[in-house]
Amino acid sequence: MQIDIWPGAVPDAAPTRQPESVVAAAGHGGWAQVNDVSNPTMTVYSPKGLNTGAAVIVFPGGGFRVLAIDLEGTEICDWLTSRGITCVLLKYRVPGGNDYWDEKCRCRIFPKIPLALQDAQRTIKLVRSKVTELNLNPRKIGVIGFSAGGYLVAQTSNIVASAYAPVDAVDKLSSRPDFAIALYPGHLCRAGALEPSIRVTKDTPPTFLLQAWDDPVDPICNSTLYARALNQAGVPAEVHLFAKGGHAFGLREKEHPLAAWPSLVENWLKETGVL
């Protein structure tokens, strides 16, 4: 079930430069790259077998330029639904939803309006509005994000003020997730310090972090700095740093111990009472 997350006009919509497209991208065994998303949607995947009442909203990565919609999206939903978890895959606006590297100018672009955060907050609220329809526990709605999507996990966990003007009654609900999972997050480590807009407090949800030491794209300081901030605020967290695994491995890593990460997440969800 795929639905538009905005009931009318998309807020702060930029002029459409190119129509949305999906192309086959190289690397990681090949993956589906979604380009030029101007109309964000969420797709709900129902749990297979027992419904645990938990839901996880998935934020794919792609450097806020594109979306790795299968590698860090539909494949993740297949795993989650097999564990009795409702999966909601967000297709948020790209490029330019947050800061990103532009190949044309060989420079980093910093948009004034956080479009991806708007889409992420709205989706969490929408899922909360559908707890009865989807047979969910309203206290078990979490998020998982990969790379750039991991930054969205940190943003939604700590930025509770709405990034957009309310559009309907759904926007009266909270956009704060009940639990958060970030794999190889990016954008958090800025010149050796935590991104200043991420202000961790005691109200930040319990968080799971995982990253490879040899990540060539996002260094482990993205996880370690955030973990330190969580610790200082007294937020329960579980952190795993592996020697090898690289970046953007999703569920496809088979050669290193890091491949066990889904079991680690499941055990953490059980320990925290989500499952």
C-alpha positions as CSV (number, residue, x, y, z in Angstrom):
1,M,0.0,0.0,0.0
2,Q,1.7,3.2,-1.2
3,I,0.3,6.5,-0.3
4,D,1.3,10.2,-0.7
5,I,2.4,11.5,2.7
6,W,1.0,15.0,2.0
7,P,-2.7,15.4,1.5
8,G,-2.4,18.4,-0.8
9,A,0.4,20.5,-2.1
10,V,3.9,19.3,-0.9
11,P,5.3,22.0,1.4
12,D,8.2,24.1,0.2
13,A,8.0,22.3,-3.2
14,A,10.8,23.2,-5.5
15,P,10.3,23.4,-9.3
16,T,10.6,19.9,-10.7
17,R,13.8,19.7,-12.7
18,Q,13.5,16.1,-13.9
19,P,10.8,13.5,-13.6
20,E,11.3,10.8,-11.0
21,S,13.2,7.8,-12.4
22,V,14.7,4.5,-11.3
23,V,18.0,3.3,-12.8
24,A,20.2,0.3,-12.1
25,A,23.3,1.4,-10.2
26,A,26.6,-0.5,-10.0
27,G,28.3,-1.7,-6.8
28,H,27.0,-3.8,-3.9
29,G,25.8,-6.4,-6.3
30,G,23.7,-3.8,-8.2
31,W,20.9,-1.8,-6.7
32,A,17.9,0.3,-7.7
33,Q,18.6,4.0,-7.6
34,V,15.7,6.4,-7.4
35,N,16.3,9.9,-8.7
36,D,14.5,13.2,-8.5
37,V,11.8,12.5,-6.0
38,S,9.4,15.5,-5.7
39,N,6.3,13.7,-4.5
40,P,7.2,11.8,-1.3
41,T,5.4,8.6,-0.5
42,M,5.3,5.9,2.1
43,T,4.7,2.2,1.4
44,V,3.3,-0.1,4.1
45,Y,4.4,-3.7,4.2
46,S,2.3,-5.8,6.6
47,P,4.0,-8.4,8.9
48,K,4.2,-12.0,7.8
49,G,2.6,-14.3,10.4
50,L,2.3,-13.0,13.9
51,N,1.8,-9.2,14.2
52,T,4.0,-8.0,17.1
53,G,2.3,-4.6,17.1
54,A,5.7,-2.9,16.4
55,A,6.3,-0.7,13.3
56,V,9.6,0.5,11.8
57,I,9.9,3.3,9.3
58,V,12.8,2.9,6.9
59,F,14.9,5.8,5.7
60,P,17.1,4.6,2.8
61,G,20.5,6.2,2.2
62,G,21.8,7.8,-0.9
63,G,23.7,10.9,0.3
64,F,20.5,13.0,0.0
65,R,21.1,12.9,-3.8
66,V,19.4,9.6,-4.6
67,L,17.7,6.8,-2.8
68,A,19.0,3.2,-2.5
69,I,15.4,2.0,-2.6
70,D,16.0,-1.8,-2.6
71,L,19.4,-2.2,-0.9
72,E,18.4,-0.1,2.0
73,G,14.6,-0.2,1.6
74,T,12.6,-3.1,0.3
75,E,15.1,-5.7,1.3
76,I,15.1,-4.3,4.8
77,C,11.3,-4.5,4.8
78,D,11.4,-8.1,3.8
79,W,13.5,-8.8,6.9
80,L,11.4,-6.8,9.2
81,T,8.0,-8.2,8.1
82,S,9.4,-11.7,8.4
83,R,9.9,-10.9,12.1
84,G,6.3,-9.8,12.6
85,I,7.1,-6.1,12.3
86,T,5.1,-3.7,10.1
87,C,7.5,-1.9,7.8
88,V,6.9,1.5,6.3
89,L,9.3,2.5,3.6
90,L,9.7,6.3,3.1
91,K,10.6,7.7,-0.3
92,Y,11.6,11.2,0.7
93,R,12.6,14.1,-1.5
94,V,15.9,14.0,-3.3
95,P,18.2,15.7,-4.2
96,G,18.5,18.5,-1.6
97,G,16.5,17.1,1.3
98,N,19.6,17.8,3.4
99,D,23.1,18.9,2.6
100,Y,24.7,16.8,-0.2
101,W,27.7,16.7,-2.5
102,D,27.0,18.1,-6.0
103,E,29.2,16.5,-8.7
104,K,28.6,19.4,-11.1
105,C,30.1,22.1,-8.9
106,R,32.3,19.7,-6.9
107,C,30.9,21.4,-3.8
108,R,28.6,20.7,-0.9
109,I,25.1,22.2,-1.2
110,F,23.4,23.3,2.0
111,P,19.6,23.8,1.4
112,K,17.8,26.3,3.7
113,I,14.8,24.1,4.2
114,P,15.2,20.5,5.5
115,L,12.8,18.8,3.0
116,A,13.8,15.2,4.0
117,L,13.2,16.0,7.7
118,Q,9.8,17.4,6.8
119,D,9.0,14.1,5.0
120,A,10.3,12.0,7.8
121,Q,8.4,13.8,10.5
122,R,5.2,13.7,8.5
123,T,5.6,10.0,7.9
124,I,6.1,9.2,11.6
125,K,2.9,11.2,12.4
126,L,1.0,9.5,9.7
127,V,1.9,6.0,11.0
128,R,0.8,7.2,14.5
129,S,-2.5,8.2,13.0
130,K,-3.0,4.7,11.6
131,V,-2.3,2.6,14.7
132,T,-5.8,1.2,14.8
133,E,-6.0,0.5,11.1
134,L,-2.6,-1.2,11.0
135,N,-3.0,-3.0,14.4
136,L,0.0,-1.3,16.0
137,N,1.1,-0.5,19.5
138,P,1.3,3.3,19.6
139,R,4.3,3.0,21.9
140,K,6.3,0.8,19.6
141,I,6.8,3.0,16.5
142,G,10.5,3.3,15.6
143,V,12.8,4.2,12.8
144,I,15.8,2.7,11.0
145,G,18.1,4.5,8.6
146,F,21.2,3.9,6.6
147,S,24.0,6.3,5.8
148,A,22.1,9.6,5.0
149,G,19.0,7.9,6.4
150,G,20.9,7.4,9.6
151,Y,21.2,11.1,9.9
152,L,17.4,11.3,9.5
153,V,17.2,8.9,12.4
154,A,19.2,11.3,14.5
155,Q,17.2,14.3,13.3
156,T,13.8,12.8,14.1
157,S,15.1,11.5,17.4
158,N,16.1,15.0,18.6
159,I,14.2,17.6,16.6
160,V,10.7,17.5,17.9
161,A,9.6,20.9,16.7
162,S,7.8,20.5,13.4
163,A,9.9,21.5,10.4
164,Y,6.8,22.5,8.5
165,A,3.5,24.3,9.1
166,P,0.7,21.9,10.1
167,V,-1.5,20.8,7.2
168,D,-4.2,18.7,9.0
169,A,-5.1,17.0,12.3
170,V,-2.4,14.4,11.8
171,D,0.2,17.1,12.6
172,K,-1.0,17.3,16.2
173,L,0.7,13.9,16.8
174,S,4.3,13.5,17.8
175,S,7.0,12.8,15.3
176,R,9.4,11.5,17.9
177,P,10.1,7.8,17.4
178,D,9.9,5.4,20.3
179,F,13.2,3.7,19.3
180,A,15.8,4.4,16.8
181,I,18.3,2.3,14.7
182,A,21.1,3.9,12.7
183,L,23.5,1.9,10.5
184,Y,26.6,3.6,9.2
185,P,25.1,7.1,9.7
186,G,26.5,10.2,8.0
187,H,26.4,13.9,8.4
188,L,26.7,13.8,12.2
189,C,30.5,14.2,12.4
190,R,31.4,17.8,11.4
191,A,35.1,18.7,11.7
192,G,35.5,16.3,14.7
193,A,32.4,17.5,16.5
194,L,28.8,16.5,16.6
195,E,26.5,18.4,14.2
196,P,25.3,21.3,16.3
197,S,21.6,21.0,15.3
198,I,21.5,17.5,16.9
199,R,20.9,18.3,20.6
200,V,20.6,15.1,22.5
201,T,18.4,15.1,25.7
202,K,17.0,12.6,28.1
203,D,14.0,12.5,25.9
204,T,15.9,11.1,22.9
205,P,14.7,7.5,22.3
206,P,16.7,4.4,23.0
207,T,19.1,4.0,20.1
208,F,21.0,1.2,18.3
209,L,24.2,2.2,16.4
210,L,26.3,0.1,14.1
211,Q,29.2,0.9,11.8
212,A,32.4,-0.6,10.2
213,W,35.8,0.8,11.1
214,D,36.8,0.6,7.5
215,D,33.8,2.6,6.2
216,P,35.3,4.7,3.3
217,V,32.3,7.0,3.1
218,D,31.2,7.9,6.6
219,P,33.9,7.6,9.3
220,I,33.1,6.0,12.6
221,C,33.1,9.4,14.4
222,N,29.5,9.7,13.1
223,S,28.6,6.9,15.5
224,T,31.1,7.5,18.3
225,L,30.3,11.2,18.7
226,Y,26.6,10.5,18.7
227,A,27.0,7.6,21.2
228,R,28.9,9.9,23.5
229,A,26.1,12.5,23.4
230,L,23.6,9.8,24.1
231,N,25.6,8.6,27.1
232,Q,26.0,12.1,28.5
233,A,22.3,12.6,28.3
234,G,21.5,9.3,30.0
235,V,19.9,7.7,26.9
236,P,20.0,3.9,26.7
237,A,22.1,2.9,23.7
238,E,23.7,-0.1,22.1
239,V,26.8,0.5,19.9
240,H,28.6,-2.0,17.7
241,L,31.8,-1.1,15.8
242,F,33.2,-3.8,13.5
243,A,36.6,-4.0,12.0
244,K,35.5,-4.7,8.4
245,G,32.3,-4.2,6.4
246,G,32.7,-1.0,4.5
247,H,29.7,1.1,3.7
248,A,26.2,0.5,2.3
249,F,26.2,-3.2,3.0
250,G,22.5,-3.4,3.9
251,L,21.7,-7.1,4.3
252,R,24.1,-8.2,1.6
253,E,27.4,-8.5,3.6
254,K,28.3,-12.2,4.0
255,E,32.0,-12.2,4.5
256,H,32.6,-10.6,7.9
257,P,31.2,-10.9,11.4
258,L,29.2,-7.6,10.8
259,A,26.8,-9.8,8.7
260,A,25.2,-10.8,12.0
261,W,23.8,-7.3,12.5
262,P,20.1,-8.2,12.0
263,S,20.3,-10.7,14.9
264,L,21.9,-8.0,17.0
265,V,19.1,-5.6,16.3
266,E,16.4,-8.3,17.0
267,N,18.0,-9.1,20.3
268,W,18.1,-5.4,21.2
269,L,14.5,-5.0,20.3
270,K,13.7,-7.9,22.6
271,E,15.8,-6.6,25.4
272,T,14.1,-3.1,25.1
273,G,10.6,-4.7,25.2
274,V,9.7,-3.8,21.6
275,L,9.5,-7.5,20.6
